[in-house]
Amino acid sequence: MVEKSDKERLDNVSDEDEKEDDESLMCRFYRNEFPEENELVVVKIRNVHDTGAYVSLLEYNEIEGMIPFTEVTKKRVNTVSRLVKVGKTEIMMVLRVDPVKGYIDLSRKKVHMEEAQVRDQHYKKAKVVHSILKHTASKL
């Protein structure tokens, strides 16, 4: 019985070490700290508020950005919460960037379907490369 509990503790410690390694290896996919205006980025929606939705930019070390509700869709909609779901990953266009304050405004309605598909393929390839490099760095 003692051996099993020791082994479980070692497994838990190694899991914690892997989590710490993952956090210490967090990095952005590109050289720039912030995206440029009119650039397409991949985001994950975190929170939905009265003024807009707050997202994490997945390619830029998960820094926070905001989508004003006026930039969600071209159509007239009663509730925007049907269009913006928490946890969903989407392609957005960068409207404004304030690197001093760290504000990033995004738009969903200015993204064309063809551009989004190309960007999605590019993101998937970059994600594979990033995961290989991250794994190699954690092992070394």
Short mmCIF file of the C-alpha atoms (twelve columns), coordinates in Angstrom:
data_MODEL
# 
_entry.id   MODEL 
# 
loop_
_atom_site.group_PDB 
_atom_site.id 
_atom_site.type_symbol 
_atom_site.label_atom_id 
_atom_site.label_alt_id 
_atom_site.label_comp_id 
_atom_site.label_asym_id 
_atom_site.label_seq_id 
_atom_site.Cartn_x 
_atom_site.Cartn_y 
_atom_site.Cartn_z 
_atom_site.pdbx_PDB_model_num 
ATOM 1   C CA . MET A 1   0.000   0.000  0.000   1 
ATOM 2   C CA . VAL A 2   2.792   2.424  0.833   1 
ATOM 3   C CA . GLU A 3   4.451   1.903  -2.570  1 
ATOM 4   C CA . LYS A 4   1.248   2.733  -4.418  1 
ATOM 5   C CA . SER A 5   0.668   5.977  -2.519  1 
ATOM 6   C CA . ASP A 6   4.313   7.015  -3.086  1 
ATOM 7   C CA . LYS A 7   3.937   6.277  -6.782  1 
ATOM 8   C CA . GLU A 8   0.719   8.310  -6.915  1 
ATOM 9   C CA . ARG A 9   2.475   11.201 -5.191  1 
ATOM 10  C CA . LEU A 10  5.335   11.043 -7.707  1 
ATOM 11  C CA . ASP A 11  2.826   11.030 -10.571 1 
ATOM 12  C CA . ASN A 12  1.099   14.071 -9.090  1 
ATOM 13  C CA . VAL A 13  4.424   15.878 -8.683  1 
ATOM 14  C CA . SER A 14  5.416   15.155 -12.294 1 
ATOM 15  C CA . ASP A 15  1.996   16.415 -13.465 1 
ATOM 16  C CA . GLU A 16  2.529   19.620 -11.491 1 
ATOM 17  C CA . ASP A 17  6.026   20.018 -12.978 1 
ATOM 18  C CA . GLU A 18  4.612   19.600 -16.493 1 
ATOM 19  C CA . LYS A 19  1.982   22.269 -15.769 1 
ATOM 20  C CA . GLU A 20  4.681   24.640 -14.491 1 
ATOM 21  C CA . ASP A 21  6.814   23.893 -17.567 1 
ATOM 22  C CA . ASP A 22  3.847   24.588 -19.848 1 
ATOM 23  C CA . GLU A 23  3.220   27.923 -18.132 1 
ATOM 24  C CA . SER A 24  6.888   28.923 -18.271 1 
ATOM 25  C CA . LEU A 25  7.013   28.039 -21.987 1 
ATOM 26  C CA . MET A 26  4.030   30.194 -22.902 1 
ATOM 27  C CA . CYS A 27  4.986   32.321 -25.854 1 
ATOM 28  C CA . ARG A 28  3.598   34.028 -28.892 1 
ATOM 29  C CA . PHE A 29  3.773   32.571 -32.383 1 
ATOM 30  C CA . TYR A 30  5.303   35.689 -33.920 1 
ATOM 31  C CA . ARG A 31  8.073   38.219 -33.176 1 
ATOM 32  C CA . ASN A 32  5.731   41.143 -32.553 1 
ATOM 33  C CA . GLU A 33  4.307   41.515 -29.083 1 
ATOM 34  C CA . PHE A 34  1.037   42.904 -30.461 1 
ATOM 35  C CA . PRO A 35  -0.738  42.282 -33.774 1 
ATOM 36  C CA . GLU A 36  -0.843  44.981 -36.431 1 
ATOM 37  C CA . GLU A 37  -3.990  46.777 -37.559 1 
ATOM 38  C CA . ASN A 38  -6.032  44.987 -40.260 1 
ATOM 39  C CA . GLU A 39  -4.337  41.669 -39.395 1 
ATOM 40  C CA . LEU A 40  -6.444  38.532 -38.975 1 
ATOM 41  C CA . VAL A 41  -5.964  36.759 -35.656 1 
ATOM 42  C CA . VAL A 42  -7.341  33.638 -34.001 1 
ATOM 43  C CA . VAL A 43  -9.157  34.334 -30.742 1 
ATOM 44  C CA . LYS A 44  -11.001 32.414 -28.056 1 
ATOM 45  C CA . ILE A 45  -14.017 34.127 -26.497 1 
ATOM 46  C CA . ARG A 46  -13.657 34.376 -22.702 1 
ATOM 47  C CA . ASN A 47  -16.447 36.661 -21.405 1 
ATOM 48  C CA . VAL A 48  -19.502 38.413 -22.781 1 
ATOM 49  C CA . HIS A 49  -20.511 41.729 -21.188 1 
ATOM 50  C CA . ASP A 50  -22.921 44.557 -21.959 1 
ATOM 51  C CA . THR A 51  -20.363 46.545 -23.936 1 
ATOM 52  C CA . GLY A 52  -18.757 43.675 -25.830 1 
ATOM 53  C CA . ALA A 53  -16.986 40.366 -25.665 1 
ATOM 54  C CA . TYR A 54  -13.546 39.855 -24.170 1 
ATOM 55  C CA . VAL A 55  -11.274 37.410 -25.964 1 
ATOM 56  C CA . SER A 56  -7.786  35.909 -25.737 1 
ATOM 57  C CA . LEU A 57  -5.529  36.170 -28.777 1 
ATOM 58  C CA . LEU A 58  -4.220  32.616 -29.084 1 
ATOM 59  C CA . GLU A 59  -1.222  33.494 -31.252 1 
ATOM 60  C CA . TYR A 60  -0.005  36.331 -29.035 1 
ATOM 61  C CA . ASN A 61  0.475   34.652 -25.651 1 
ATOM 62  C CA . GLU A 62  -3.254  34.877 -24.951 1 
ATOM 63  C CA . ILE A 63  -3.276  38.631 -24.414 1 
ATOM 64  C CA . GLU A 64  -6.728  40.123 -23.977 1 
ATOM 65  C CA . GLY A 65  -8.692  41.905 -26.674 1 
ATOM 66  C CA . MET A 66  -12.237 43.204 -26.981 1 
ATOM 67  C CA . ILE A 67  -14.947 42.932 -29.624 1 
ATOM 68  C CA . PRO A 68  -17.443 45.800 -29.348 1 
ATOM 69  C CA . PHE A 69  -20.984 44.599 -30.052 1 
ATOM 70  C CA . THR A 70  -21.180 46.994 -32.991 1 
ATOM 71  C CA . GLU A 71  -18.432 44.948 -34.680 1 
ATOM 72  C CA . VAL A 72  -19.994 41.498 -34.250 1 
ATOM 73  C CA . THR A 73  -22.270 41.343 -37.289 1 
ATOM 74  C CA . LYS A 74  -23.616 43.430 -40.155 1 
ATOM 75  C CA . LYS A 75  -27.155 42.160 -39.554 1 
ATOM 76  C CA . ARG A 76  -29.573 43.610 -37.047 1 
ATOM 77  C CA . VAL A 77  -29.866 41.246 -34.090 1 
ATOM 78  C CA . ASN A 78  -31.821 41.477 -30.838 1 
ATOM 79  C CA . THR A 79  -29.394 39.448 -28.733 1 
ATOM 80  C CA . VAL A 80  -25.739 39.200 -29.571 1 
ATOM 81  C CA . SER A 81  -25.230 36.375 -27.086 1 
ATOM 82  C CA . ARG A 82  -26.575 33.959 -29.724 1 
ATOM 83  C CA . LEU A 83  -23.741 34.921 -32.074 1 
ATOM 84  C CA . VAL A 84  -20.933 35.113 -29.516 1 
ATOM 85  C CA . LYS A 85  -20.502 31.942 -27.457 1 
ATOM 86  C CA . VAL A 86  -18.029 31.688 -24.583 1 
ATOM 87  C CA . GLY A 87  -15.254 29.200 -25.336 1 
ATOM 88  C CA . LYS A 88  -15.661 29.393 -29.114 1 
ATOM 89  C CA . THR A 89  -12.582 29.939 -31.304 1 
ATOM 90  C CA . GLU A 90  -12.982 32.410 -34.178 1 
ATOM 91  C CA . ILE A 91  -11.031 34.509 -36.675 1 
ATOM 92  C CA . MET A 92  -11.160 38.289 -36.075 1 
ATOM 93  C CA . MET A 93  -9.666  41.383 -37.684 1 
ATOM 94  C CA . VAL A 94  -7.655  43.826 -35.594 1 
ATOM 95  C CA . LEU A 95  -9.151  47.345 -35.703 1 
ATOM 96  C CA . ARG A 96  -6.987  49.274 -33.250 1 
ATOM 97  C CA . VAL A 97  -3.962  48.503 -31.099 1 
ATOM 98  C CA . ASP A 98  -2.711  50.612 -28.204 1 
ATOM 99  C CA . PRO A 99  0.572   48.982 -27.125 1 
ATOM 100 C CA . VAL A 100 1.054   51.416 -24.229 1 
ATOM 101 C CA . LYS A 101 -2.241  50.567 -22.535 1 
ATOM 102 C CA . GLY A 102 -2.483  47.077 -24.015 1 
ATOM 103 C CA . TYR A 103 -5.888  47.646 -25.648 1 
ATOM 104 C CA . ILE A 104 -6.788  45.656 -28.740 1 
ATOM 105 C CA . ASP A 105 -10.125 46.193 -30.518 1 
ATOM 106 C CA . LEU A 106 -11.308 43.483 -32.889 1 
ATOM 107 C CA . SER A 107 -14.007 43.083 -35.529 1 
ATOM 108 C CA . ARG A 108 -15.830 40.008 -36.687 1 
ATOM 109 C CA . LYS A 109 -17.973 41.650 -39.340 1 
ATOM 110 C CA . LYS A 110 -14.998 42.814 -41.439 1 
ATOM 111 C CA . VAL A 111 -13.648 39.279 -41.912 1 
ATOM 112 C CA . HIS A 112 -14.410 37.627 -45.264 1 
ATOM 113 C CA . MET A 113 -15.078 33.882 -45.348 1 
ATOM 114 C CA . GLU A 114 -12.252 33.097 -47.802 1 
ATOM 115 C CA . GLU A 115 -9.697  35.035 -45.752 1 
ATOM 116 C CA . ALA A 116 -10.870 33.292 -42.586 1 
ATOM 117 C CA . GLN A 117 -10.404 29.842 -44.122 1 
ATOM 118 C CA . VAL A 118 -6.879  30.676 -45.285 1 
ATOM 119 C CA . ARG A 119 -6.029  32.120 -41.871 1 
ATOM 120 C CA . ASP A 120 -7.457  29.060 -40.120 1 
ATOM 121 C CA . GLN A 121 -5.230  26.736 -42.178 1 
ATOM 122 C CA . HIS A 122 -2.208  28.943 -41.454 1 
ATOM 123 C CA . TYR A 123 -3.005  28.880 -37.713 1 
ATOM 124 C CA . LYS A 124 -3.307  25.092 -37.653 1 
ATOM 125 C CA . LYS A 125 0.107   24.678 -39.293 1 
ATOM 126 C CA . ALA A 126 1.692   27.244 -36.973 1 
ATOM 127 C CA . LYS A 127 0.133   25.510 -33.981 1 
ATOM 128 C CA . VAL A 128 1.734   22.183 -34.958 1 
ATOM 129 C CA . VAL A 129 5.150   23.809 -35.349 1 
ATOM 130 C CA . HIS A 130 4.720   25.663 -32.061 1 
ATOM 131 C CA . SER A 131 3.753   22.487 -30.180 1 
ATOM 132 C CA . ILE A 132 6.782   20.594 -31.563 1 
ATOM 133 C CA . LEU A 133 9.163   23.372 -30.524 1 
ATOM 134 C CA . LYS A 134 7.495   23.714 -27.135 1 
ATOM 135 C CA . HIS A 135 7.764   19.974 -26.507 1 
ATOM 136 C CA . THR A 136 11.421  19.944 -27.561 1 
ATOM 137 C CA . ALA A 137 12.210  22.914 -25.319 1 
ATOM 138 C CA . SER A 138 10.518  21.260 -22.343 1 
ATOM 139 C CA . LYS A 139 12.552  18.080 -22.839 1 
ATOM 140 C CA . LEU A 140 15.855  19.918 -23.151 1 
# 
